[in-house]
């Protein structure tokens, strides 16, 4: 069926894609749909437009859509480095304190929970890849979800949108549970007494205001990200030949190069961090809008329950694992719930949670361990997928 907007009408198509991305971002900011993430709003919007015949369906192999191909080819490779400009591992280790220990325990719990869930829940064809993508997003967040999905060629899998839908649903429920956890008195015996020093104001979080977005920072951020992406695509064929693999390793190589750049040149990249992250996030929303155009929403209801069970199993084991080890590692309830939020939802949720709970000294560590998730989530998720698939 011919769509209302033809595949050759590039500018109009890009207008619609950019509109869906803007709608998702703006709706999340305005809380129009409650706690529903902007990512899901963007994807559902484009999915509805594709199913209604307004825009071409991105998953139709008989139709060539240059705009969709452009987004797939350029937006993700360039956005990943920009999202990782702040991934200074030395700073994370030095300044995260107990929260780093709690975060690592949480990540171990997610990995173990993933293997447990995989042992009795059938995710259908390519289940190893699905499990790996889920582990990646629960260790780091949506940045790792997209990166792992690209590496494992999961973006075209019918489970892609079902997984995002379930991820949004259970993550919001889990965040609500974490907010309630300090008030659940029967859990208090598993934690050490809350630390008074964590309630001290942490002024380092005010650093962000020093580097506002400027045209120069926009230009330099895109230049550096494009350079890293280009270098990654040049190196990838040699690595694929060396490893004798057909996996799409370009995103993995670009991620490694971006992390290396952030750690070798932290002072140079510091003024660009906020600008680069905003640009990278917008590009990721554009990419997800195109993925939405490839989605058949009816498939979500038939294959979603298995994914839901998989998520719930991992999250339950993850929390119980942290609960069991909290006293051994001298962690209080706030350190556990904030690090768990950094695992499941990333720094954008963990930092405000720390502030709202009065743990002001944990705000910056929450951001730092969340960034650590961006660094390791993709590698861990892909490793799990490869192990479970072979």
C-alpha positions in Angstrom: 0.0 0.0 0.0 1.3 3.4 -1.0 1.8 5.7 2.0 0.3 9.3 2.1 3.9 10.7 2.3 5.9 9.0 -0.5 9.3 7.4 0.3 11.0 9.9 -2.0 9.6 13.0 -0.2 12.7 13.3 2.1 12.2 16.7 3.7 8.5 16.0 4.6 9.4 12.6 6.0 12.2 14.1 8.1 9.8 16.8 9.3 7.5 14.1 10.6 10.3 12.1 12.2 11.7 15.2 13.9 8.2 16.1 15.0 7.7 12.6 16.7 11.0 13.0 18.5 10.1 16.5 19.7 6.7 15.3 20.8 8.2 12.5 22.8 10.7 14.8 24.5 8.2 17.6 25.1 5.5 15.3 26.5 8.0 13.8 29.0 9.0 17.2 30.1 5.3 18.3 30.5 4.2 15.0 32.0 1.3 14.8 29.6 1.2 11.0 29.8 2.1 10.7 33.5 5.3 8.6 33.9 5.2 7.2 30.4 8.7 7.8 28.9 9.2 10.1 26.0 11.0 7.2 24.1 7.8 5.2 24.1 5.6 8.2 23.1 7.9 8.8 20.2 7.9 5.2 19.0 4.1 4.7 19.4 3.5 8.0 17.5 5.5 6.9 14.5 4.1 3.3 14.7 0.5 4.7 14.5 1.4 6.9 11.6 3.1 3.9 9.8 0.1 1.6 10.4 -2.3 4.3 9.3 -0.4 4.7 6.0 0.8 8.2 6.6 4.5 7.4 6.4 6.2 4.4 4.8 6.7 1.3 7.0 10.4 1.1 7.8 10.4 -2.7 7.9 9.1 -3.2 4.3 12.1 -4.6 2.4 10.6 -3.7 -1.0 10.6 0.1 -0.3 13.7 2.1 -0.2 13.4 5.2 2.1 16.5 7.3 2.0 15.7 9.3 5.1 15.3 6.1 7.2 18.6 4.7 5.8 20.4 8.0 6.6 19.2 7.9 10.2 20.3 4.2 10.6 23.7 4.9 9.0 24.7 8.2 10.7 22.7 9.1 13.8 23.5 6.2 16.1 27.3 6.1 15.3 27.6 9.9 16.0 25.2 10.0 19.0 27.0 7.2 21.0 30.3 9.2 21.4 28.4 12.3 22.4 26.6 10.4 25.1 29.9 9.1 26.5 31.9 12.4 26.7 31.6 12.3 30.5 32.7 8.6 31.0 35.8 9.4 32.9 36.5 6.1 34.7 39.1 7.5 37.1 36.7 10.2 38.3 34.0 7.6 38.8 36.1 5.3 40.9 37.6 8.2 43.0 34.3 10.1 43.8 31.6 7.4 44.0 32.5 5.9 47.3 30.2 3.2 48.7 27.7 3.9 45.9 30.2 2.3 43.5 30.3 -0.9 45.5 26.5 -1.0 45.7 26.2 -0.4 41.9 28.6 -3.2 41.1 26.7 -5.6 43.4 23.5 -4.5 41.6 25.1 -5.2 38.2 26.2 -8.6 39.3 22.7 -9.3 40.5 21.3 -8.4 37.1 23.7 -10.7 35.3 22.9 -13.6 37.5 19.2 -12.8 37.4 19.4 -12.8 33.6 20.8 -16.3 33.5 18.1 -17.5 35.9 15.3 -16.0 33.9 16.8 -17.4 30.7 16.7 -20.9 32.2 12.9 -21.1 32.4 11.4 -18.3 30.3 11.3 -18.8 26.5 11.8 -15.6 24.5 11.4 -17.3 21.2 13.8 -17.0 18.2 17.2 -15.4 19.0 16.4 -15.5 22.7 20.1 -15.0 23.6 20.2 -11.7 21.8 17.0 -10.5 23.5 18.3 -11.5 26.9 21.6 -9.6 26.2 19.8 -6.5 25.2 17.6 -6.6 28.4 20.7 -7.1 30.5 22.4 -4.2 28.8 19.5 -1.8 29.4 19.1 -2.8 33.1 22.8 -2.3 33.8 23.1 1.0 32.0 19.9 2.4 30.5 18.5 3.2 27.1 21.9 4.2 25.6 23.0 0.6 26.1 19.7 -0.8 24.9 20.2 0.9 21.5 23.9 0.2 21.2 23.5 -3.5 22.1 20.5 -3.8 19.8 22.5 -2.4 16.9 25.4 -4.7 17.5 23.2 -7.8 17.8 21.0 -6.8 14.9 18.1 -6.8 17.3 16.5 -3.5 16.0 14.5 -5.4 13.4 13.3 -8.1 15.8 9.5 -8.0 16.6 10.5 -8.1 20.3 12.3 -4.7 20.0 9.3 -2.6 20.6 7.7 -5.1 23.0 10.9 -4.9 25.1 10.9 -1.1 25.2 7.3 -1.1 26.2 7.8 -3.6 29.0 11.0 -1.8 30.0 9.1 1.5 30.4 6.3 -0.2 32.4 8.3 -2.3 34.9 11.0 0.4 35.3 8.4 2.9 36.5 6.9 0.4 38.9 10.3 -0.5 40.2 11.2 3.2 40.7 8.0 3.6 42.7 9.0 0.6 44.8 12.5 2.0 45.5 10.9 5.3 46.7 8.8 3.3 49.2 11.7 1.0 50.3 13.1 3.3 53.1 9.6 3.4 54.7 9.2 -0.4 54.7 10.3 -1.1 58.3 10.5 -4.9 57.9 13.4 -4.4 55.5 15.4 -2.2 57.9 17.2 -5.2 59.5 19.0 -5.9 56.2 20.8 -2.5 56.1 23.2 -0.7 58.3 22.0 2.6 60.0 21.7 5.5 57.5 24.8 7.6 57.3 24.3 11.2 58.5 27.3 12.5 56.4 25.4 11.7 53.2 22.9 14.4 54.0 25.6 17.1 53.7 25.1 19.4 50.7 27.3 18.4 47.7 28.3 21.6 45.9 30.0 19.8 43.0 26.7 19.3 41.3 26.7 23.0 40.6 29.5 22.6 38.1 27.1 22.0 35.2 26.1 25.7 35.1 29.7 26.7 34.2 29.4 25.3 30.6 26.2 26.4 28.9 25.4 25.3 25.3 27.0 27.6 22.7 27.4 27.4 18.9 31.1 26.7 19.3 30.5 23.8 21.7 27.8 22.3 19.4 30.2 22.5 16.4 33.2 21.0 18.3 31.0 18.2 19.9 29.7 17.1 16.5 33.2 17.2 15.0 34.7 15.1 17.7 31.8 12.6 17.7 32.0 12.3 13.9 35.8 11.8 14.0 35.4 9.0 16.6 32.6 7.4 14.5 34.6 7.6 11.3 37.7 6.1 13.0 35.5 3.3 14.4 34.0 2.4 11.0 37.6 2.3 9.5 38.8 -0.1 12.2 35.8 -2.4 12.3 36.4 -4.5 9.1 39.9 -5.4 10.4 38.5 -6.4 13.8 35.7 -8.5 12.2 38.3 -10.3 10.0 40.5 -10.9 13.0 37.6 -12.4 15.0 35.9 -14.1 12.1 32.5 -12.7 13.0 29.6 -11.2 11.1 28.4 -9.2 14.1 28.0 -5.5 13.6 31.0 -4.5 15.7 31.2 -0.9 14.5 29.1 0.4 17.5 31.2 -1.6 19.9 34.5 -0.2 18.4 33.0 3.4 18.5 32.0 2.9 22.1 35.5 1.8 23.0 37.1 4.8 21.2 34.7 7.2 22.9 35.5 5.9 26.3 39.2 6.1 25.6 38.8 9.7 24.4 36.9 10.6 27.6 39.6 9.1 29.8 42.6 10.4 27.9 41.2 13.9 27.4 38.8 14.5 30.4 39.7 18.2 30.8 39.2 19.0 27.1 35.9 17.2 27.0 34.5 18.5 30.3 33.1 21.8 28.8 31.4 19.8 26.1 29.7 17.2 28.2 26.3 18.8 28.6 26.1 20.1 25.1 27.2 16.7 23.6 24.7 14.8 25.8 21.7 16.9 24.7 22.6 16.5 21.1 23.3 12.8 21.4 20.0 12.2 23.2 18.0 14.1 20.5 19.7 12.0 17.8 18.8 8.9 19.6 15.1 10.0 19.7 15.2 10.5 15.9 16.6 7.0 15.6 13.8 5.6 17.8 11.2 7.4 15.8 12.4 5.5 12.7 12.3 2.3 14.7 8.7 3.1 15.6 7.9 3.3 11.9 9.0 -0.3 11.6 6.9 -1.6 14.4 3.7 -3.5 14.3 2.0 -2.7 17.6 -0.3 -5.7 17.5 2.8 -8.0 18.0 3.5 -6.4 21.4 0.4 -8.0 22.9 1.2 -11.5 21.7 4.9 -11.6 22.7 5.0 -9.1 25.5 4.1 -11.4 28.5 7.3 -13.5 28.2 9.4 -10.3 28.1 7.5 -9.0 31.2 8.2 -12.2 33.1 11.9 -12.0 32.1 12.2 -8.4 33.4 10.4 -9.1 36.6 12.6 -12.2 37.4 15.8 -10.2 36.8 14.6 -7.2 38.9 13.4 -9.4 41.8 16.7 -11.3 42.0 18.7 -8.1 41.6 16.9 -6.5 44.6 17.1 -9.6 46.8 20.8 -10.1 45.9 21.6 -6.5 47.0 19.4 -7.0 50.1 21.3 -10.1 51.1 24.7 -8.5 50.8 23.9 -5.0 52.1 25.1 -5.6 55.7 28.2 -7.4 54.6 29.3 -4.4 52.6 28.0 -1.9 55.2 25.4 -0.3 52.9 22.5 1.7 54.2 19.0 1.7 52.6 19.6 4.9 50.6 22.9 3.6 49.1 21.1 0.4 48.0 18.0 2.1 46.5 19.9 4.9 44.7 22.5 2.6 43.2 19.7 0.2 42.2 17.9 3.2 40.4 21.2 3.9 38.7 21.3 0.3 37.4 17.7 0.1 36.2 16.9 3.7 35.2 20.3 5.4 34.9 21.7 8.7 36.3 18.7 10.8 35.2 16.5 9.0 37.8 19.2 8.1 40.4 20.4 11.7 41.0 17.0 13.3 41.6 16.1 10.3 43.8 19.2 11.0 46.0 18.2 14.7 46.3 14.6 14.0 47.1 15.5 11.5 49.8 17.8 14.1 51.4 21.0 12.3 50.5 22.6 15.3 49.0 26.1 14.0 49.2 25.0 11.0 47.0 23.8 13.2 44.1 27.1 13.4 42.2 28.1 9.7 42.9 24.6 8.7 41.6 25.4 10.5 38.3 28.9 9.0 38.2 27.8 5.3 38.7 25.0 5.9 36.2 27.6 7.0 33.7 29.6 3.8 34.5 26.5 1.9 33.4 26.7 3.6 30.1 30.3 2.4 29.8 29.9 -1.3 30.8 26.3 -2.0 30.0 26.8 -2.6 26.2 29.8 -4.8 26.7 28.2 -7.0 29.4 24.9 -7.3 27.4 26.7 -8.3 24.2 28.8 -10.8 26.1 25.7 -12.4 27.7 24.0 -12.6 24.2 27.1 -14.3 22.7 27.4 -16.8 25.5 23.7 -17.7 25.5 23.5 -17.9 21.7 26.4 -20.3 21.2 
